[in-house]
Amino acid sequence: MDKCKICNGQCELGFVNCEVCRIVQRRIQREYRLRLKHKGLCIKCGKNKVNLPHVKCEICITKQSEWQRKKSSENLKMNKCADCSMLKIGVRFCEDCCLKRTASKRLGDVSRWKDLKVIYDKQHGICPYVGSKLTLGMDAALDHIIPLSGGGTNDNMNLQWVHRKANEMKWHYTEQDFLNFVKLIYENRKLNIK
């Protein structure tokens, strides 16, 4: 155990401050940022005026974006997730980040990523339409069994992981309508081949 840099008490391995001092520091930083925000100043540099609804000035936003782009590029070169630096599974992201992005984009709630993981695991990562193994971030797509346009919901029971191309083909059809349509195509092709 090391000594806390603020109070000289015991702190956990890898930390420079004890837990109590870290909590106090976070509270002080939060209050400082709130004061800056109420004054219309950047919460990062504390100097420049901000353009609402932002809380950071253009200079700090640009610096942060450049840093994120650089970090993402470095991560990708090392076969790591562009967002969190974990080992990636898809083209750019790790499994968790793929799930979080899908939950945010398709369900409007990033916290639902664990639900999507449960659904993926329950399916053993297999597409129910084509039977192939799905890879998140590559060929897996989230499908609404009953489309939202047809009265479907974002409930877990109405969600499944399917191959991206199957999802594009299914489009706004219900699962049964889609399967009937595929069967019609197959039967027509079978008749025309003979």
N, C-alpha and C positions, 0 to 999 in steps of 0.2 A: 504494500500500500504506500502511495505517495502522499505528500502533504499538499493541501489545498493552497493555491496561490493567493487566495483572498483572506481566508480565515485561519489558515495554518492547521486546519483539522485534517482528518483522514479522508482521502478520496480514493475512488475505485481505480484499479489498474487501467491505464490508457486515458484517464481524464486528468486535467490540470486543476479542476475545481471539484469540490464535494457536491453532492446532489442538491443540498439546500442552497448553496451559493449559485449553482446553475439555474435553479428555479427563480431565485431572486433576480439574477441577471436577465433572464428571459422576460420577466415581468417589467423590469426597468426598460428594456429595449422595446417592448410592446407599447408601453406608455409614451416613450419618446417618439415612436413612429406615429402614434395617434395624435400627438401634439403637432407634429409636422404636417400630418394629413389635414387637420383642422385649419392650419395656416395656409394650405394650398401648396405646400412645398414637397419636393421629392422625398420619399421615405428612405431612399438609398443614400443619396449624397447630402440631403438636407439643405441644398443651396438653391436649386432652380425651381421655378414655378412649374406646375404640372397642368396638362390639358385633361380636364375631366372626361371620362370617368377613370382615367389612369391615376395611379398613386406614385408612379415613377416618372421622371423627366425623360424627354426624348433621348438625351445623351446616355443615361443609365439603361434605358430600354435597348438602345442600339448596342451598347457594350455587352449587356447580358445576352442578347441574341447572337452576337458574334462569338461570345464564349461558348454558348450552347452549340452553335454550329461546329466550332472547332472541336469541342469535346465529343460530339456525336461522330464526327469524321474520324477522330482518333480511335474511338471505341469500335467503329465498323472495321477499321483496318486491322484491329486485333481480334476480330470475330466476336465482338461483344455487342450487347444491346445498345442502341443509340440513345436510349433514355436513361437506363439505370446501371449500365456497365456489367450486367450479368452476362453469362454466355448466351448468345442469341440462338434461336431455333429456326426462325424464318429468315427473310431477307434483311430485316433491320432490327427486329426486336426479340426480346426473350418472351417466354410463354405468358408470364404475368402481365407484362406491358401490352402484349397483343390483346389479352383479355380485357385489360383496363380501357384500352383505346376502343375496342368493340363495344363495351358496355356504355362508354360515354357517347359514342357516335350513334349507335343503334337504339339504345334504351334511354339515353339522356341522363344516366346515373352511373358514374364511375364505380360507386360502391357495389354495384351488382356484378362485378367481375368474378367474385367467388361463386355466384350462382352459375355463371357461364362455365366456370371450371368444373363444377359438379355435373352439369349437363354433358360436357365434353367427356369427362371420365366415365359417366354412366353409359355413354355410347362406345366406350373404349376407343374413342378417336376414329370411329368408322362411319363413313357416310351411309345413311340408310337407303339411299337411292342407287348409288353405283357400287357400294361395298368396298371402296378403297380406303386406305389409311389416310387420314387428314392431317395436315401440318398447319398449325396456327401460324398466321402471318404469311402463308404461302397459298394454299389452295382451299382452306377452310373458310366457310361463310356462315353467318348466323341466319337461320331461316325461321320465319313465323309460319307455323303449320297452317293456321288460319290467318291470312294476311290482315294487317291493320286496316287496309282499305275495305276488307270484307267483314269488319266487325271483330277481328282478332285482338288479343291483348298482348302485353309484354310479360304475362305470367310465365313462370318456368315451364308449366305444362304445355304452353303453346310455342316453345322454342326448341330448336334442334340445330345441330351442326351438320352442314351438308357440303358437298364439293361446290366450289365457287361457280363452276359452269352449270351445274344442276340448279343452283339457286338463281342464276341469271335466266335459265330456261323456264323455271317455275314462275317467276315474276310475281304476278298478283293472283295466281290461281290458288285455290285451296289444294291441300295435298291430294284429295281424291280426284278433283278435276284434272290436276296435273298428271296423275297416274293414268287416268282414263285417256287423256290426250296422247301420252306416250304409247299406250297400248294401241290406239288408233293408228298412229304413225307406223308402229311395228307391223301391225296386221296389213296395212296398205303396202308397205315395202315388201312383205313376204309374198303378197299376191302378185305384185309387179315383177318380182324376180323370177317367178315361174314361167 
